[in-house]
Amino acid sequence: MSLGDFLARLHQNDGSNNHVTSAQRIREAIIIILQKQRLFGEVLLQLPRENDLQLPAMMGLR
């Protein structure tokens, strides 16, 4: 499962867990990626994360 696939799956579940924050969803995504693609998950763990509502995309790297 790619990161894009997982984010699409999270988006589909969006209506049922409105109380879940985006930071919690990202943490959950990283855990699943760690289980499936260990190296990629380790890289994601090391990246600093911040919320920026001005981004033109859902996620990005700076």
Predicted model as a PDB file, atoms N, CA, C, CB and O in Angstrom, pLDDT in the B-factor column:
MODEL        1                                                                  
ATOM      1  N   MET A   1       0.851  -1.174   0.000  1.00 60.00           N  
ATOM      2  CA  MET A   1       0.000   0.000   0.000  1.00 60.00           C  
ATOM      3  C   MET A   1       0.899   1.239   0.000  1.00 60.00           C  
ATOM      4  CB  MET A   1      -0.969  -0.003   1.229  1.00 60.00           C  
ATOM      5  O   MET A   1       1.809   1.352   0.821  1.00 60.00           O  
ATOM      6  N   SER A   2       0.644   2.143  -0.904  1.00 69.00           N  
ATOM      7  CA  SER A   2       1.434   3.367  -0.971  1.00 69.00           C  
ATOM      8  C   SER A   2       0.866   4.403  -0.009  1.00 69.00           C  
ATOM      9  CB  SER A   2       1.463   3.924  -2.412  1.00 69.00           C  
ATOM     10  O   SER A   2      -0.236   4.238   0.513  1.00 69.00           O  
ATOM     11  N   LEU A   3       1.620   5.461   0.220  1.00 67.00           N  
ATOM     12  CA  LEU A   3       1.154   6.546   1.080  1.00 67.00           C  
ATOM     13  C   LEU A   3      -0.112   7.162   0.494  1.00 67.00           C  
ATOM     14  CB  LEU A   3       2.253   7.623   1.251  1.00 67.00           C  
ATOM     15  O   LEU A   3      -1.048   7.483   1.227  1.00 67.00           O  
ATOM     16  N   GLY A   4      -0.140   7.326  -0.824  1.00 72.00           N  
ATOM     17  CA  GLY A   4      -1.330   7.881  -1.475  1.00 72.00           C  
ATOM     18  C   GLY A   4      -2.548   7.008  -1.274  1.00 72.00           C  
ATOM     19  O   GLY A   4      -3.646   7.508  -1.026  1.00 72.00           O  
ATOM     20  N   ASP A   5      -2.355   5.686  -1.382  1.00 74.00           N  
ATOM     21  CA  ASP A   5      -3.465   4.752  -1.147  1.00 74.00           C  
ATOM     22  C   ASP A   5      -3.992   4.879   0.275  1.00 74.00           C  
ATOM     23  CB  ASP A   5      -3.020   3.305  -1.414  1.00 74.00           C  
ATOM     24  O   ASP A   5      -5.201   4.899   0.508  1.00 74.00           O  
ATOM     25  N   PHE A   6      -3.064   4.965   1.217  1.00 66.00           N  
ATOM     26  CA  PHE A   6      -3.491   5.052   2.614  1.00 66.00           C  
ATOM     27  C   PHE A   6      -4.231   6.361   2.881  1.00 66.00           C  
ATOM     28  CB  PHE A   6      -2.281   4.930   3.551  1.00 66.00           C  
ATOM     29  O   PHE A   6      -5.246   6.370   3.577  1.00 66.00           O  
ATOM     30  N   LEU A   7      -3.726   7.465   2.332  1.00 67.00           N  
ATOM     31  CA  LEU A   7      -4.404   8.747   2.538  1.00 67.00           C  
ATOM     32  C   LEU A   7      -5.793   8.740   1.907  1.00 67.00           C  
ATOM     33  CB  LEU A   7      -3.569   9.894   1.956  1.00 67.00           C  
ATOM     34  O   LEU A   7      -6.729   9.321   2.458  1.00 67.00           O  
ATOM     35  N   ALA A   8      -5.928   8.090   0.761  1.00 70.00           N  
ATOM     36  CA  ALA A   8      -7.247   7.976   0.142  1.00 70.00           C  
ATOM     37  C   ALA A   8      -8.183   7.167   1.040  1.00 70.00           C  
ATOM     38  CB  ALA A   8      -7.140   7.322  -1.254  1.00 70.00           C  
ATOM     39  O   ALA A   8      -9.359   7.504   1.178  1.00 70.00           O  
ATOM     40  N   ARG A   9      -7.661   6.102   1.648  1.00 69.00           N  
ATOM     41  CA  ARG A   9      -8.480   5.284   2.549  1.00 69.00           C  
ATOM     42  C   ARG A   9      -8.898   6.086   3.782  1.00 69.00           C  
ATOM     43  CB  ARG A   9      -7.712   4.018   2.975  1.00 69.00           C  
ATOM     44  O   ARG A   9     -10.032   5.967   4.246  1.00 69.00           O  
ATOM     45  N   LEU A  10      -7.990   6.894   4.310  1.00 63.00           N  
ATOM     46  CA  LEU A  10      -8.340   7.742   5.452  1.00 63.00           C  
ATOM     47  C   LEU A  10      -9.429   8.735   5.073  1.00 63.00           C  
ATOM     48  CB  LEU A  10      -7.101   8.489   5.971  1.00 63.00           C  
ATOM     49  O   LEU A  10     -10.341   9.003   5.856  1.00 63.00           O  
ATOM     50  N   HIS A  11      -9.326   9.277   3.867  1.00 63.00           N  
ATOM     51  CA  HIS A  11     -10.315  10.252   3.412  1.00 63.00           C  
ATOM     52  C   HIS A  11     -11.697   9.612   3.299  1.00 63.00           C  
ATOM     53  CB  HIS A  11      -9.895  10.850   2.061  1.00 63.00           C  
ATOM     54  O   HIS A  11     -12.700  10.260   3.598  1.00 63.00           O  
ATOM     55  N   GLN A  12     -11.765   8.358   2.875  1.00 66.00           N  
ATOM     56  CA  GLN A  12     -13.036   7.656   2.761  1.00 66.00           C  
ATOM     57  C   GLN A  12     -13.685   7.462   4.120  1.00 66.00           C  
ATOM     58  CB  GLN A  12     -12.837   6.313   2.084  1.00 66.00           C  
ATOM     59  O   GLN A  12     -14.912   7.469   4.222  1.00 66.00           O  
ATOM     60  N   ASN A  13     -12.882   7.287   5.169  1.00 59.00           N  
ATOM     61  CA  ASN A  13     -13.399   7.080   6.528  1.00 59.00           C  
ATOM     62  C   ASN A  13     -13.659   8.393   7.243  1.00 59.00           C  
ATOM     63  CB  ASN A  13     -12.425   6.243   7.341  1.00 59.00           C  
ATOM     64  O   ASN A  13     -13.974   8.395   8.433  1.00 59.00           O  
ATOM     65  N   ASP A  14     -13.536   9.496   6.548  1.00 51.00           N  
ATOM     66  CA  ASP A  14     -13.600  10.820   7.150  1.00 51.00           C  
ATOM     67  C   ASP A  14     -14.900  11.083   7.899  1.00 51.00           C  
ATOM     68  CB  ASP A  14     -13.418  11.859   6.094  1.00 51.00           C  
ATOM     69  O   ASP A  14     -14.869  11.706   8.960  1.00 51.00           O  
ATOM     70  N   GLY A  15     -16.033  10.634   7.389  1.00 53.00           N  
ATOM     71  CA  GLY A  15     -17.310  10.948   8.016  1.00 53.00           C  
ATOM     72  C   GLY A  15     -17.546  10.260   9.334  1.00 53.00           C  
ATOM     73  O   GLY A  15     -18.305  10.767  10.160  1.00 53.00           O  
ATOM     74  N   SER A  16     -16.923   9.124   9.563  1.00 52.00           N  
ATOM     75  CA  SER A  16     -17.227   8.358  10.769  1.00 52.00           C  
ATOM     76  C   SER A  16     -16.413   8.790  11.985  1.00 52.00           C  
ATOM     77  CB  SER A  16     -16.993   6.903  10.511  1.00 52.00           C  
ATOM     78  O   SER A  16     -16.810   8.509  13.115  1.00 52.00           O  
ATOM     79  N   ASN A  17     -15.301   9.456  11.781  1.00 53.00           N  
ATOM     80  CA  ASN A  17     -14.437   9.835  12.903  1.00 53.00           C  
ATOM     81  C   ASN A  17     -14.108  11.328  12.849  1.00 53.00           C  
ATOM     82  CB  ASN A  17     -13.135   9.000  12.890  1.00 53.00           C  
ATOM     83  O   ASN A  17     -12.938  11.699  12.746  1.00 53.00           O  
ATOM     84  N   ASN A  18     -15.109  12.172  12.915  1.00 52.00           N  
ATOM     85  CA  ASN A  18     -14.871  13.607  12.808  1.00 52.00           C  
ATOM     86  C   ASN A  18     -14.050  14.148  13.970  1.00 52.00           C  
ATOM     87  CB  ASN A  18     -16.186  14.341  12.730  1.00 52.00           C  
ATOM     88  O   ASN A  18     -13.417  15.195  13.833  1.00 52.00           O  
ATOM     89  N   HIS A  19     -14.044  13.463  15.110  1.00 55.00           N  
ATOM     90  CA  HIS A  19     -13.309  13.932  16.273  1.00 55.00           C  
ATOM     91  C   HIS A  19     -11.809  13.640  16.176  1.00 55.00           C  
ATOM     92  CB  HIS A  19     -13.874  13.296  17.521  1.00 55.00           C  
ATOM     93  O   HIS A  19     -11.031  14.140  16.988  1.00 55.00           O  
ATOM     94  N   VAL A  20     -11.399  12.843  15.198  1.00 65.00           N  
ATOM     95  CA  VAL A  20      -9.991  12.478  15.049  1.00 65.00           C  
ATOM     96  C   VAL A  20      -9.265  13.612  14.336  1.00 65.00           C  
ATOM     97  CB  VAL A  20      -9.834  11.135  14.264  1.00 65.00           C  
ATOM     98  O   VAL A  20      -9.683  14.046  13.263  1.00 65.00           O  
ATOM     99  N   THR A  21      -8.180  14.088  14.934  1.00 78.00           N  
ATOM    100  CA  THR A  21      -7.439  15.203  14.344  1.00 78.00           C  
ATOM    101  C   THR A  21      -6.546  14.730  13.213  1.00 78.00           C  
ATOM    102  CB  THR A  21      -6.603  15.911  15.404  1.00 78.00           C  
ATOM    103  O   THR A  21      -6.261  13.539  13.084  1.00 78.00           O  
ATOM    104  N   SER A  22      -6.115  15.668  12.405  1.00 76.00           N  
ATOM    105  CA  SER A  22      -5.226  15.328  11.290  1.00 76.00           C  
ATOM    106  C   SER A  22      -3.908  14.770  11.810  1.00 76.00           C  
ATOM    107  CB  SER A  22      -4.967  16.562  10.404  1.00 76.00           C  
ATOM    108  O   SER A  22      -3.346  13.865  11.193  1.00 76.00           O  
ATOM    109  N   ALA A  23      -3.402  15.283  12.923  1.00 79.00           N  
ATOM    110  CA  ALA A  23      -2.152  14.761  13.494  1.00 79.00           C  
ATOM    111  C   ALA A  23      -2.313  13.301  13.900  1.00 79.00           C  
ATOM    112  CB  ALA A  23      -1.717  15.604  14.711  1.00 79.00           C  
ATOM    113  O   ALA A  23      -1.399  12.501  13.698  1.00 79.00           O  
ATOM    114  N   GLN A  24      -3.460  12.945  14.469  1.00 84.00           N  
ATOM    115  CA  GLN A  24      -3.707  11.554  14.843  1.00 84.00           C  
ATOM    116  C   GLN A  24      -3.781  10.668  13.605  1.00 84.00           C  
ATOM    117  CB  GLN A  24      -5.005  11.438  15.657  1.00 84.00           C  
ATOM    118  O   GLN A  24      -3.271   9.547  13.608  1.00 84.00           O  
ATOM    119  N   ARG A  25      -4.407  11.164  12.561  1.00 81.00           N  
ATOM    120  CA  ARG A  25      -4.507  10.389  11.319  1.00 81.00           C  
ATOM    121  C   ARG A  25      -3.128  10.167  10.704  1.00 81.00           C  
ATOM    122  CB  ARG A  25      -5.425  11.102  10.311  1.00 81.00           C  
ATOM    123  O   ARG A  25      -2.837   9.085  10.195  1.00 81.00           O  
ATOM    124  N   ILE A  26      -2.296  11.175  10.753  1.00 83.00           N  
ATOM    125  CA  ILE A  26      -0.943  11.029  10.207  1.00 83.00           C  
ATOM    126  C   ILE A  26      -0.148  10.022  11.024  1.00 83.00           C  
ATOM    127  CB  ILE A  26      -0.213  12.387  10.183  1.00 83.00           C  
ATOM    128  O   ILE A  26       0.572   9.200  10.458  1.00 83.00           O  
ATOM    129  N   ARG A  27      -0.269  10.074  12.338  1.00 86.00           N  
ATOM    130  CA  ARG A  27       0.420   9.086  13.187  1.00 86.00           C  
ATOM    131  C   ARG A  27      -0.044   7.670  12.854  1.00 86.00           C  
ATOM    132  CB  ARG A  27       0.169   9.388  14.684  1.00 86.00           C  
ATOM    133  O   ARG A  27       0.771   6.753  12.742  1.00 86.00           O  
ATOM    134  N   GLU A  28      -1.351   7.498  12.697  1.00 86.00           N  
ATOM    135  CA  GLU A  28      -1.885   6.182  12.343  1.00 86.00           C  
ATOM    136  C   GLU A  28      -1.348   5.724  10.985  1.00 86.00           C  
ATOM    137  CB  GLU A  28      -3.426   6.215  12.322  1.00 86.00           C  
ATOM    138  O   GLU A  28      -1.013   4.553  10.806  1.00 86.00           O  
ATOM    139  N   ALA A  29      -1.269   6.641  10.046  1.00 85.00           N  
ATOM    140  CA  ALA A  29      -0.750   6.307   8.714  1.00 85.00           C  
ATOM    141  C   ALA A  29       0.701   5.865   8.797  1.00 85.00           C  
ATOM    142  CB  ALA A  29      -0.882   7.507   7.763  1.00 85.00           C  
ATOM    143  O   ALA A  29       1.095   4.896   8.149  1.00 85.00           O  
ATOM    144  N   ILE A  30       1.495   6.566   9.586  1.00 88.00           N  
ATOM    145  CA  ILE A  30       2.908   6.217   9.719  1.00 88.00           C  
ATOM    146  C   ILE A  30       3.066   4.844  10.359  1.00 88.00           C  
ATOM    147  CB  ILE A  30       3.649   7.275  10.546  1.00 88.00           C  
ATOM    148  O   ILE A  30       3.942   4.077   9.962  1.00 88.00           O  
ATOM    149  N   ILE A  31       2.237   4.527  11.337  1.00 90.00           N  
ATOM    150  CA  ILE A  31       2.299   3.206  11.972  1.00 90.00           C  
ATOM    151  C   ILE A  31       2.017   2.111  10.952  1.00 90.00           C  
ATOM    152  CB  ILE A  31       1.296   3.115  13.142  1.00 90.00           C  
ATOM    153  O   ILE A  31       2.722   1.103  10.902  1.00 90.00           O  
ATOM    154  N   ILE A  32       0.991   2.309  10.146  1.00 89.00           N  
ATOM    155  CA  ILE A  32       0.662   1.300   9.137  1.00 89.00           C  
ATOM    156  C   ILE A  32       1.774   1.192   8.104  1.00 89.00           C  
ATOM    157  CB  ILE A  32      -0.670   1.638   8.448  1.00 89.00           C  
ATOM    158  O   ILE A  32       2.119   0.089   7.679  1.00 89.00           O  
ATOM    159  N   ILE A  33       2.335   2.319   7.698  1.00 89.00           N  
ATOM    160  CA  ILE A  33       3.431   2.294   6.726  1.00 89.00           C  
ATOM    161  C   ILE A  33       4.655   1.610   7.329  1.00 89.00           C  
ATOM    162  CB  ILE A  33       3.788   3.729   6.267  1.00 89.00           C  
ATOM    163  O   ILE A  33       5.357   0.879   6.630  1.00 89.00           O  
ATOM    164  N   LEU A  34       4.917   1.835   8.603  1.00 92.00           N  
ATOM    165  CA  LEU A  34       6.029   1.137   9.267  1.00 92.00           C  
ATOM    166  C   LEU A  34       5.845  -0.374   9.202  1.00 92.00           C  
ATOM    167  CB  LEU A  34       6.149   1.587  10.733  1.00 92.00           C  
ATOM    168  O   LEU A  34       6.813  -1.112   9.021  1.00 92.00           O  
ATOM    169  N   GLN A  35       4.623  -0.827   9.348  1.00 92.00           N  
ATOM    170  CA  GLN A  35       4.352  -2.259   9.307  1.00 92.00           C  
ATOM    171  C   GLN A  35       4.511  -2.832   7.909  1.00 92.00           C  
ATOM    172  CB  GLN A  35       2.958  -2.538   9.817  1.00 92.00           C  
ATOM    173  O   GLN A  35       4.906  -3.989   7.759  1.00 92.00           O  
ATOM    174  N   LYS A  36       4.214  -2.048   6.888  1.00 90.00           N  
ATOM    175  CA  LYS A  36       4.225  -2.549   5.510  1.00 90.00           C  
ATOM    176  C   LYS A  36       5.533  -2.238   4.781  1.00 90.00           C  
ATOM    177  CB  LYS A  36       3.061  -1.955   4.737  1.00 90.00           C  
ATOM    178  O   LYS A  36       6.055  -3.075   4.044  1.00 90.00           O  
ATOM    179  N   GLN A  37       6.059  -1.027   4.992  1.00 90.00           N  
ATOM    180  CA  GLN A  37       7.267  -0.573   4.293  1.00 90.00           C  
ATOM    181  C   GLN A  37       8.171   0.106   5.324  1.00 90.00           C  
ATOM    182  CB  GLN A  37       6.914   0.413   3.101  1.00 90.00           C  
ATOM    183  O   GLN A  37       8.158   1.328   5.469  1.00 90.00           O  
ATOM    184  N   ARG A  38       8.945  -0.694   6.025  1.00 93.00           N  
ATOM    185  CA  ARG A  38       9.695  -0.236   7.184  1.00 93.00           C  
ATOM    186  C   ARG A  38      10.602   0.971   6.893  1.00 93.00           C  
ATOM    187  CB  ARG A  38      10.524  -1.368   7.714  1.00 93.00           C  
ATOM    188  O   ARG A  38      10.609   1.934   7.660  1.00 93.00           O  
ATOM    189  N   LEU A  39      11.355   0.927   5.809  1.00 94.00           N  
ATOM    190  CA  LEU A  39      12.289   2.014   5.498  1.00 94.00           C  
ATOM    191  C   LEU A  39      11.551   3.331   5.274  1.00 94.00           C  
ATOM    192  CB  LEU A  39      13.122   1.663   4.256  1.00 94.00           C  
ATOM    193  O   LEU A  39      11.936   4.364   5.822  1.00 94.00           O  
ATOM    194  N   PHE A  40      10.501   3.292   4.477  1.00 90.00           N  
ATOM    195  CA  PHE A  40       9.728   4.498   4.205  1.00 90.00           C  
ATOM    196  C   PHE A  40       9.112   5.042   5.493  1.00 90.00           C  
ATOM    197  CB  PHE A  40       8.630   4.212   3.167  1.00 90.00           C  
ATOM    198  O   PHE A  40       9.102   6.254   5.710  1.00 90.00           O  
ATOM    199  N   GLY A  41       8.607   4.168   6.337  1.00 90.00           N  
ATOM    200  CA  GLY A  41       8.041   4.594   7.614  1.00 90.00           C  
ATOM    201  C   GLY A  41       9.067   5.247   8.507  1.00 90.00           C  
ATOM    202  O   GLY A  41       8.772   6.242   9.168  1.00 90.00           O  
ATOM    203  N   GLU A  42      10.277   4.699   8.536  1.00 93.00           N  
ATOM    204  CA  GLU A  42      11.350   5.294   9.347  1.00 93.00           C  
ATOM    205  C   GLU A  42      11.698   6.697   8.854  1.00 93.00           C  
ATOM    206  CB  GLU A  42      12.606   4.400   9.317  1.00 93.00           C  
ATOM    207  O   GLU A  42      11.956   7.598   9.652  1.00 93.00           O  
ATOM    208  N   VAL A  43      11.702   6.873   7.541  1.00 92.00           N  
ATOM    209  CA  VAL A  43      11.965   8.210   6.979  1.00 92.00           C  
ATOM    210  C   VAL A  43      10.864   9.171   7.400  1.00 92.00           C  
ATOM    211  CB  VAL A  43      12.069   8.154   5.427  1.00 92.00           C  
ATOM    212  O   VAL A  43      11.146  10.297   7.809  1.00 92.00           O  
ATOM    213  N   LEU A  44       9.610   8.737   7.303  1.00 89.00           N  
ATOM    214  CA  LEU A  44       8.487   9.596   7.697  1.00 89.00           C  
ATOM    215  C   LEU A  44       8.538   9.969   9.178  1.00 89.00           C  
ATOM    216  CB  LEU A  44       7.167   8.901   7.391  1.00 89.00           C  
ATOM    217  O   LEU A  44       8.156  11.077   9.556  1.00 89.00           O  
ATOM    218  N   LEU A  45       9.005   9.052  10.005  1.00 90.00           N  
ATOM    219  CA  LEU A  45       9.120   9.356  11.442  1.00 90.00           C  
ATOM    220  C   LEU A  45      10.086  10.505  11.705  1.00 90.00           C  
ATOM    221  CB  LEU A  45       9.577   8.116  12.210  1.00 90.00           C  
ATOM    222  O   LEU A  45       9.894  11.280  12.642  1.00 90.00           O  
ATOM    223  N   GLN A  46      11.119  10.613  10.884  1.00 91.00           N  
ATOM    224  CA  GLN A  46      12.155  11.614  11.116  1.00 91.00           C  
ATOM    225  C   GLN A  46      11.815  12.997  10.573  1.00 91.00           C  
ATOM    226  CB  GLN A  46      13.432  11.152  10.509  1.00 91.00           C  
ATOM    227  O   GLN A  46      12.455  13.983  10.937  1.00 91.00           O  
ATOM    228  N   LEU A  47      10.806  13.074   9.701  1.00 89.00           N  
ATOM    229  CA  LEU A  47      10.445  14.365   9.115  1.00 89.00           C  
ATOM    230  C   LEU A  47       9.662  15.206  10.116  1.00 89.00           C  
ATOM    231  CB  LEU A  47       9.624  14.167   7.830  1.00 89.00           C  
ATOM    232  O   LEU A  47       8.711  14.719  10.728  1.00 89.00           O  
ATOM    233  N   PRO A  48      10.060  16.475  10.286  1.00 87.00           N  
ATOM    234  CA  PRO A  48       9.257  17.343  11.159  1.00 87.00           C  
ATOM    235  C   PRO A  48       7.909  17.629  10.496  1.00 87.00           C  
ATOM    236  CB  PRO A  48      10.011  18.677  11.466  1.00 87.00           C  
ATOM    237  O   PRO A  48       7.830  17.799   9.279  1.00 87.00           O  
ATOM    238  N   ARG A  49       6.853  17.680  11.309  1.00 82.00           N  
ATOM    239  CA  ARG A  49       5.507  17.907  10.783  1.00 82.00           C  
ATOM    240  C   ARG A  49       4.932  19.187  11.360  1.00 82.00           C  
ATOM    241  CB  ARG A  49       4.584  16.714  11.100  1.00 82.00           C  
ATOM    242  O   ARG A  49       5.109  19.488  12.541  1.00 82.00           O  
ATOM    243  N   GLU A  50       4.240  19.939  10.508  1.00 80.00           N  
ATOM    244  CA  GLU A  50       3.532  21.132  10.962  1.00 80.00           C  
ATOM    245  C   GLU A  50       2.295  21.323  10.099  1.00 80.00           C  
ATOM    246  CB  GLU A  50       4.449  22.390  10.906  1.00 80.00           C  
ATOM    247  O   GLU A  50       2.285  20.959   8.923  1.00 80.00           O  
ATOM    248  N   ASN A  51       1.270  21.887  10.680  1.00 75.00           N  
ATOM    249  CA  ASN A  51       0.043  22.162   9.935  1.00 75.00           C  
ATOM    250  C   ASN A  51       0.165  23.513   9.262  1.00 75.00           C  
ATOM    251  CB  ASN A  51      -1.199  22.123  10.862  1.00 75.00           C  
ATOM    252  O   ASN A  51       0.566  24.494   9.889  1.00 75.00           O  
ATOM    253  N   ASP A  52      -0.182  23.564   7.980  1.00 76.00           N  
ATOM    254  CA  ASP A  52      -0.187  24.816   7.227  1.00 76.00           C  
ATOM    255  C   ASP A  52      -1.385  24.783   6.298  1.00 76.00           C  
ATOM    256  CB  ASP A  52       1.150  25.022   6.430  1.00 76.00           C  
ATOM    257  O   ASP A  52      -1.348  24.120   5.261  1.00 76.00           O  
ATOM    258  N   LEU A  53      -2.428  25.480   6.653  1.00 73.00           N  
ATOM    259  CA  LEU A  53      -3.665  25.464   5.868  1.00 73.00           C  
ATOM    260  C   LEU A  53      -3.540  26.218   4.559  1.00 73.00           C  
ATOM    261  CB  LEU A  53      -4.792  26.047   6.673  1.00 73.00           C  
ATOM    262  O   LEU A  53      -4.462  26.182   3.744  1.00 73.00           O  
ATOM    263  N   GLN A  54      -2.423  26.904   4.334  1.00 80.00           N  
ATOM    264  CA  GLN A  54      -2.223  27.654   3.094  1.00 80.00           C  
ATOM    265  C   GLN A  54      -1.619  26.813   1.976  1.00 80.00           C  
ATOM    266  CB  GLN A  54      -1.340  28.842   3.357  1.00 80.00           C  
ATOM    267  O   GLN A  54      -1.482  27.286   0.848  1.00 80.00           O  
ATOM    268  N   LEU A  55      -1.259  25.570   2.284  1.00 75.00           N  
ATOM    269  CA  LEU A  55      -0.676  24.707   1.251  1.00 75.00           C  
ATOM    270  C   LEU A  55      -1.698  24.424   0.167  1.00 75.00           C  
ATOM    271  CB  LEU A  55      -0.167  23.386   1.860  1.00 75.00           C  
ATOM    272  O   LEU A  55      -2.876  24.231   0.467  1.00 75.00           O  
ATOM    273  N   PRO A  56      -1.265  24.396  -1.101  1.00 80.00           N  
ATOM    274  CA  PRO A  56      -2.202  24.113  -2.175  1.00 80.00           C  
ATOM    275  C   PRO A  56      -2.545  22.621  -2.290  1.00 80.00           C  
ATOM    276  CB  PRO A  56      -1.633  24.607  -3.480  1.00 80.00           C  
ATOM    277  O   PRO A  56      -3.464  22.259  -3.025  1.00 80.00           O  
ATOM    278  N   ALA A  57      -1.830  21.765  -1.583  1.00 76.00           N  
ATOM    279  CA  ALA A  57      -2.061  20.328  -1.638  1.00 76.00           C  
ATOM    280  C   ALA A  57      -2.381  19.801  -0.246  1.00 76.00           C  
ATOM    281  CB  ALA A  57      -0.836  19.599  -2.225  1.00 76.00           C  
ATOM    282  O   ALA A  57      -2.266  20.522   0.745  1.00 76.00           O  
ATOM    283  N   MET A  58      -2.788  18.521  -0.181  1.00 71.00           N  
ATOM    284  CA  MET A  58      -3.120  17.912   1.101  1.00 71.00           C  
ATOM    285  C   MET A  58      -1.887  17.821   1.997  1.00 71.00           C  
ATOM    286  CB  MET A  58      -3.726  16.522   0.891  1.00 71.00           C  
ATOM    287  O   MET A  58      -1.972  18.054   3.203  1.00 71.00           O  
ATOM    288  N   MET A  59      -0.743  17.480   1.405  1.00 74.00           N  
ATOM    289  CA  MET A  59       0.502  17.343   2.147  1.00 74.00           C  
ATOM    290  C   MET A  59       1.649  17.809   1.263  1.00 74.00           C  
ATOM    291  CB  MET A  59       0.719  15.877   2.616  1.00 74.00           C  
ATOM    292  O   MET A  59       1.525  17.866   0.040  1.00 74.00           O  
ATOM    293  N   GLY A  60       2.753  18.136   1.893  1.00 74.00           N  
ATOM    294  CA  GLY A  60       3.924  18.527   1.118  1.00 74.00           C  
ATOM    295  C   GLY A  60       5.176  18.473   1.955  1.00 74.00           C  
ATOM    296  O   GLY A  60       5.119  18.388   3.181  1.00 74.00           O  
ATOM    297  N   LEU A  61       6.296  18.524   1.289  1.00 73.00           N  
ATOM    298  CA  LEU A  61       7.596  18.590   1.955  1.00 73.00           C  
ATOM    299  C   LEU A  61       8.182  19.965   1.743  1.00 73.00           C  
ATOM    300  CB  LEU A  61       8.559  17.497   1.429  1.00 73.00           C  
ATOM    301  O   LEU A  61       8.042  20.560   0.675  1.00 73.00           O  
ATOM    302  N   ARG A  62       8.830  20.453   2.755  1.00 70.00           N  
ATOM    303  CA  ARG A  62       9.445  21.769   2.652  1.00 70.00           C  
ATOM    304  C   ARG A  62      10.929  21.617   2.689  1.00 70.00           C  
ATOM    305  CB  ARG A  62       8.972  22.701   3.766  1.00 70.00           C  
ATOM    306  O   ARG A  62      11.653  22.610   2.616  1.00 70.00           O  
TER     307      ARG A  62                                                      
ENDMDL                                                                          
END                                                                             
